[in-house]
Amino acid sequence: MKELIRKILAVAALLATSISVNAEDVVILRTGEHVYGKLRRMTVTTVSFESRKTMFEYPPKDVYAVKSDSRGDIFYNMKGERISRPANNEGRGADRIYLIDGEEIIGWKTAISGKTVSYQDSRETKKNRPGVVEIPVEKVFMINYFDGTKEIVNDITTMIEEDSETKEKESPLKVVFHNVVRGETVVSVAEKYNVSVSDLREWNDLSPKIKDNVPLTPGRQFMIYVKQ
């Protein structure tokens, strides 16, 4: 009996390892489409994603979110800003509500009624009576229900196009490249071009290991967006 239990546990561990190794990343497009595969690279201009041995290049304006085990959950809000959050793998069997501004909410028994989207904030059991939360319907992009169906609540493809056109008219930008010289830091480069440190880090996908005030390696190249 002990030997049988040992074998069962060994098989379970092997399956768990296999699932972990083969876990797929997901790109959620602004159309609501989900593309499964492996995130390869993210820059300010491109999200590179491999799916079924084919490489896809998505401009950020077409991407709502990237869910990656290694990078966490990365959302793009309506301003085109990238928002990083810890990977959210909780709430198995629950609905997932995606907000227009880039946020995922886990809920149960989600329903749309009039001008609100309501959901229970935990699973209902004999010992647990969950609370009910309501969100204005105009804040919700999409709902992925626990049974695999999805519902687009607000079409955000036109929203991002209109916002992008407005930004282009208000402040046209050009790309310049800066080669780091000895003694320069992330802060000093940002100040030189009158841009924020957060923008500089995002445009160049800088690792958190690179500190803002620590001298950079000479010869490193930065891509920077400046006003024309």
Stockholm file with secondary structure:
# STOCKHOLM 1.0

chainA/1-228         MKELIRKILAVAALLATSISVNAEDVVILRTGEHVYGKLRRMTVTTVSFESRKTMFEYPPKDVYAVKSDSRGDIFYNMKGERISRPANNEGRGADRIYLIDGEEIIGWKTAISGKTVSYQDSRETKKNRPGVVEIPVEKVFMINYFDGTKEIVNDITTMIEEDSETKEKESPLKVVFHNVVRGETVVSVAEKYNVSVSDLREWNDLSPKIKDNVPLTPGRQFMIYVKQ
#=GR chainA/1-228 SS CHHHHHHHHHHHHHHHHHHHHTCCEEEEETTSCEEEEEEEEECSSCEEEEETTEEEEECGGGEEEEEETTTEEEEECTTSCEEEECCCCCCTTSEEEEETTTEEEEEEEEEEETTEEEEESSCCCSSCCCCEEEEEGGGEEEEECTTSCEEECSCCHHHHHHHHHHHHHHCCEEEEEEECCTTCCHHHHHHHTTCCHHHHHHHTTCCTTSCTTSCCCTTCEEEEEEEC
#=GC SS_cons         CHHHHHHHHHHHHHHHHHHHHTCCEEEEETTSCEEEEEEEEECSSCEEEEETTEEEEECGGGEEEEEETTTEEEEECTTSCEEEECCCCCCTTSEEEEETTTEEEEEEEEEEETTEEEEESSCCCSSCCCCEEEEEGGGEEEEECTTSCEEECSCCHHHHHHHHHHHHHHCCEEEEEEECCTTCCHHHHHHHTTCCHHHHHHHTTCCTTSCTTSCCCTTCEEEEEEEC
//
